[in-house]
Amino acid sequence: QQQVKQSPQSLIVQKGGISIINCAYENTAFDYFPWYQQFPGKGPALLIAIRPDVSEKKEGRFTISFNKSAKQFSLHIMDSQPGDSATYFCAADSNYQLIWGAGTKLIIKP
Amino acid sequence: EPEVTQTPSHQVTQMGQEVILRCVPISNHLYFYWYRQILGQKVEFLVSFYNNEISEKSEIFDDQFSVERPDGSNFTLKIRSTKLEDSAMYFCASSEWADPRRSPLHFGNGTRLTVT
């Protein structure tokens, strides 16, 4: 119940395309859903986050879509750029403890 | 921008040896964390620390692990007797508040621990 399932494990997208990464959870006590971006050799860094009282949050080219009834949320990267190539982790928080997805390695081909 | 710094960047040790991983959190942060990431796998919570005490710890954080804030700036993770399966990237993180909605976790660049 504490798991967050993330897919796909890896993703290759052409420059300018839309990258979509999906996550699903079971625990309805989760009430905060951040996405982290990790470049090789670096620690994860917060990219964007959403609370379950909204269905969508957009920051620049990055959008989180949230479906509370389906217990799913996804990250959309519009106009994907080579600089977006990184590993992306979704996470869910309950009682100030983050549960992480397994990560998606995203490669944007020029 | 202030950063969490971790040393060393890579540590190689023999099985059964003790290792200490060091972290300097961001100076005005009060909450400190250790996470680990086995190569290519998910990020796993180990322990959180506040006010010189462990706040939470995971099942991974057994008696072989300990944390300490020996002075006003450093935050250390000690593994008493390393096992092969302890090989991983260890990340230190800090935050101003416990609630990630109020302040995000800031991660260091990690220490790659290799146990041979």
Boltz contact constraints between the chains, C-beta under 6 A:
constraints:
  - contact:
      token1: [A, 32]
      token2: [B, 101]
      max_distance: 6.0
  - contact:
      token1: [A, 42]
      token2: [B, 109]
      max_distance: 6.0
  - contact:
      token1: [A, 43]
      token2: [B, 91]
      max_distance: 6.0
  - contact:
      token1: [A, 43]
      token2: [B, 107]
      max_distance: 6.0
  - contact:
      token1: [A, 43]
      token2: [B, 108]
      max_distance: 6.0
  - contact:
      token1: [A, 43]
      token2: [B, 109]
      max_distance: 6.0
  - contact:
      token1: [A, 43]
      token2: [B, 110]
      max_distance: 6.0
  - contact:
      token1: [A, 44]
      token2: [B, 107]
      max_distance: 6.0
  - contact:
      token1: [A, 46]
      token2: [B, 104]
      max_distance: 6.0
  - contact:
      token1: [A, 93]
      token2: [B, 100]
      max_distance: 6.0
  - contact:
      token1: [A, 96]
      token2: [B, 98]
      max_distance: 6.0
  - contact:
      token1: [A, 96]
      token2: [B, 99]
      max_distance: 6.0
  - contact:
      token1: [A, 100]
      token2: [B, 42]
      max_distance: 6.0
  - contact:
      token1: [A, 100]
      token2: [B, 43]
      max_distance: 6.0
  - contact:
      token1: [A, 102]
      token2: [B, 42]
      max_distance: 6.0
